[in-house]
Amino acid sequence: MAAGSTGIIVNPLVGDCVDGRRAEVRRQFVEFDRDSDGVVSVDEAHNVLQRQLGFTVDQSAKLVVVVIVVVVVVVVVTVVVIVVVLVVVVV
């Protein structure tokens, strides 16, 4: 990923996949990660959505924003749960 660019780390959770599916997920991840930096950047995600899945530029942008919002919400909820658990354990 280029310096200053924004990226979404997409490290496929392939531990629960059967061997054939795991290899396919890994192959696709490597294909989508065009610069081989171990993450699928926002630009790379747009490329996949538009060129391989037929999304328009507007559809692609909206989906990427939704994914980012969901990730942020999950992180915030996780932090809140951890803080609550720590407070309950300490008190």
C-alpha positions in Angstrom: 0.0 0.0 0.0 1.4 3.4 -1.0 2.4 5.8 1.7 -0.6 7.9 2.8 -3.2 5.7 1.2 -6.0 4.3 3.1 -6.6 0.5 3.2 -8.8 -2.1 4.5 -7.0 -5.0 6.0 -8.6 -8.0 4.6 -6.9 -11.0 6.0 -9.3 -13.9 5.0 -10.4 -16.0 8.0 -9.7 -19.3 6.4 -9.1 -21.4 9.4 -12.6 -23.0 9.4 -12.6 -23.7 5.7 -12.1 -27.1 4.2 -8.7 -27.4 2.4 -10.0 -26.8 -1.1 -12.0 -23.8 -0.1 -9.1 -22.4 1.9 -6.8 -22.6 -1.1 -9.5 -20.8 -3.2 -10.0 -18.0 -0.7 -6.2 -17.5 -0.4 -5.9 -17.5 -4.3 -8.5 -14.8 -4.6 -7.1 -12.7 -1.8 -3.7 -12.8 -3.5 -5.3 -11.8 -6.8 -7.2 -8.9 -5.2 -4.1 -7.7 -3.4 -2.4 -6.4 -6.5 0.6 -4.8 -4.8 1.2 -7.9 -2.6 1.3 -5.9 0.6 -0.9 -8.2 2.6 -4.0 -5.9 2.6 -6.7 -5.1 0.1 -6.6 -1.3 -0.1 -9.7 0.7 -0.8 -8.5 1.2 -4.4 -8.0 -2.5 -4.8 -11.5 -3.2 -3.3 -13.0 -0.7 -5.8 -11.2 -2.5 -8.6 -12.7 -5.8 -7.6 -16.2 -4.4 -7.2 -16.2 -2.6 -10.5 -14.2 -4.7 -12.8 -14.9 -8.2 -11.6 -18.4 -7.8 -10.0 -19.9 -5.1 -12.3 -20.6 -2.5 -9.7 -20.8 1.2 -10.8 -18.4 3.7 -9.3 -21.3 5.0 -7.1 -22.3 1.5 -5.9 -18.7 0.6 -5.2 -18.2 3.8 -3.1 -21.4 3.2 -1.1 -20.5 -0.4 -0.3 -16.9 0.5 0.8 -18.3 3.2 3.1 -20.8 0.7 4.6 -18.1 -1.9 5.2 -15.9 0.8 6.9 -18.8 1.9 9.1 -19.6 -1.7 10.1 -15.9 -2.4 11.0 -15.8 0.8 13.1 -19.0 -0.1 14.9 -17.7 -3.6 15.6 -14.4 -2.2 17.0 -16.2 0.3 19.2 -18.7 -2.3 20.6 -15.8 -4.7 21.3 -13.9 -2.0 23.2 -17.0 -1.1 25.2 -17.6 -4.8 26.1 -13.9 -5.2 27.1 -14.1 -2.1 29.3 -17.4 -3.3 31.0 -15.9 -6.7 31.6 -12.7 -5.2 33.1 -14.8 -2.9 35.4 -17.0 -5.8 36.5 -13.9 -8.0 37.2 -12.1 -5.2 39.1 -15.1 -4.1 41.2 
